[in-house]
């Protein structure tokens, strides 16, 4: 097995690139009103919202890693249920990546994106070697962190204007991530043992460190 698509774009399960022309799979994103949100609007907001560019850079890096997680799962797992779970969520994460990518010019994105792709791929690939329970526990841990991460940003944004449009976008992304978490939690309903709990702690801590780094670099 190779990490195709982790460092470069490819096709099929190995395609990591997201484009705005993909059909919308997220029920939360599809309900968003058409809004003129782009990198220019974000630049105009940045002066009034402390840390906005760093937040969005970390979001873009996180969604890059999320796409890679599901690619890693697909590379390792032959379980039909897990593959369906991963393909469905991969489509949603690609939508998130496309939406957030449209808000950040290339020079504002994290310089560590190759690292986030490799780290994400391994975060999906390794638990998939141990079976469905480990996969679901991993997604539960990742999405629990992402839920809180988005919530912190949503609270800083105004309710109307371009800031309101960005707030609505982040809320839609958050709702998708919460759905992923809840689906994983329900599928892996058995109580987690100490090994899985330790892995979940590692995943959550790694996610927090990655966000801190992506905000700066």
MARMARRO-495334 format. One line per field, with one value per residue (C-alpha): residue in one letter; z, y, x. Coordinates in steps of 0.25 Angstrom, whole numbers. Example, Ala and Ser with C-alpha at 12.3 -4.5 7.8 and 13.67 -1.06 7.14 Angstrom:
// MARMARRO-495334
code: [A,S]
w: [31,29]
v: [-18,-4]
u: [49,55]
***
This chain:
// MARMARRO-495334
code: [X,X,X,X,X,X,X,X,X,X,X,X,X,X,X,X,X,X,X,X,X,X,X,X,X,X,X,X,X,X,X,X,X,X,X,X,X,X,X,X,X,X,X,X,X,X,X,X,X,X,X,X,X,X,X,X,X,X,X,X,X,X,X,X,X,X,X,X,X,X,X,X,X,X,X,X,X,X,X,X,X,X,X,X,X,X,X,X,X,X,X,X,X,X,X,X,X,X,X,X,X,X,X,X,X,X,X,X,X,X,X,X,X,X,X,X,X,X,X,X,X,X,X,X,X,X,X,X,X,X,X,X,X,X,X,X,X,X,X,X,X,X,X,X,X,X,X,X,X,X,X,X,X,X,X,X,X,X,X,X,X,X,X,X,X,X,X,X,X,X,X,X,X,X,X,X,X,X,X,X,X,X,X,X,X,X,X,X,X,X,X,X,X,X,X,X,X,X,X,X,X,X,X,X,X,X,X,X,X,X,X,X,X,X,X,X,X]
w: [0,-3,1,-12,-12,1,-5,-19,-25,-32,-36,-29,-14,-16,-20,-10,-18,-15,-25,-24,-36,-28,-25,-11,-2,11,16,24,13,2,11,11,4,-8,-2,-8,2,-4,0,-2,8,18,17,20,32,38,44,53,57,64,59,47,37,47,50,35,32,43,38,24,29,38,26,18,29,30,15,17,29,21,9,20,24,10,7,19,21,13,22,14,25,28,13,12,24,19,5,10,20,10,1,11,16,1,1,14,8,-5,2,12,1,-6,6,6,-5,-6,2,14,15,24,20,27,18,13,28,31,19,24,38,34,25,36,46,37,32,46,53,41,42,55,51,51,66,65,53,60,72,64,57,70,76,64,62,77,76,63,69,80,70,61,73,78,64,62,75,71,58,56,52,39,27,22,36,37,24,29,42,35,27,39,46,34,35,50,48,38,47,59,50,47,62,66,55,59,73,71,62,72,84,92,104,100,106,112,99,91,101,101,85,86,96,86,74,82,87,73,67,77,74,59,61,69,58,46,52,52,40]
v: [0,14,28,32,45,50,58,60,60,47,40,31,29,36,49,59,72,78,87,96,89,76,73,77,65,73,76,87,94,92,101,113,125,130,139,147,141,141,145,159,159,151,162,173,165,162,176,175,160,157,145,142,139,129,123,121,116,105,102,100,91,83,80,76,67,62,58,51,43,37,34,27,19,15,10,1,-4,-15,-14,-11,-3,5,8,14,22,27,30,38,46,48,55,65,68,71,81,88,88,95,105,109,109,120,129,128,132,122,131,131,116,108,105,92,86,74,70,71,62,51,53,52,40,32,36,29,18,13,10,4,-7,-10,-11,-3,0,7,15,20,24,32,40,42,48,57,62,65,74,80,83,92,98,103,108,117,124,125,132,143,146,156,151,159,165,157,153,147,139,134,130,122,115,111,107,98,92,90,83,73,70,68,58,51,50,45,35,29,29,21,11,9,8,-1,5,9,1,8,6,13,24,26,27,37,46,45,49,60,66,65,72,83,84,84,96,104,102,104,118,123,115]
u: [0,5,1,-4,-11,-4,6,1,-13,-18,-31,-41,-38,-25,-30,-28,-31,-44,-51,-64,-70,-72,-87,-91,-92,-94,-108,-103,-95,-106,-115,-105,-110,-101,-91,-80,-70,-56,-41,-44,-56,-48,-36,-47,-52,-38,-36,-48,-47,-34,-27,-36,-26,-19,-32,-35,-21,-23,-37,-31,-20,-29,-39,-26,-23,-37,-37,-24,-30,-41,-31,-22,-34,-38,-24,-24,-38,-45,-57,-69,-76,-64,-61,-75,-73,-60,-64,-77,-69,-58,-67,-72,-58,-54,-66,-61,-47,-51,-60,-49,-38,-46,-44,-29,-19,-8,2,-7,-9,0,14,13,2,11,13,-2,-5,5,0,-14,-12,-5,-16,-26,-17,-12,-25,-31,-21,-27,-42,-55,-55,-41,-46,-59,-51,-41,-52,-59,-47,-43,-57,-59,-47,-52,-66,-59,-49,-60,-69,-57,-57,-72,-73,-64,-71,-83,-97,-98,-91,-78,-75,-89,-87,-74,-80,-91,-81,-73,-86,-90,-76,-77,-91,-85,-73,-83,-91,-78,-74,-88,-89,-75,-79,-92,-85,-74,-83,-75,-68,-54,-42,-30,-22,-33,-34,-19,-20,-32,-24,-12,-21,-27,-14,-8,-19,-18,-3,-5,-15,-6,5,-4,-9,6,12]
***
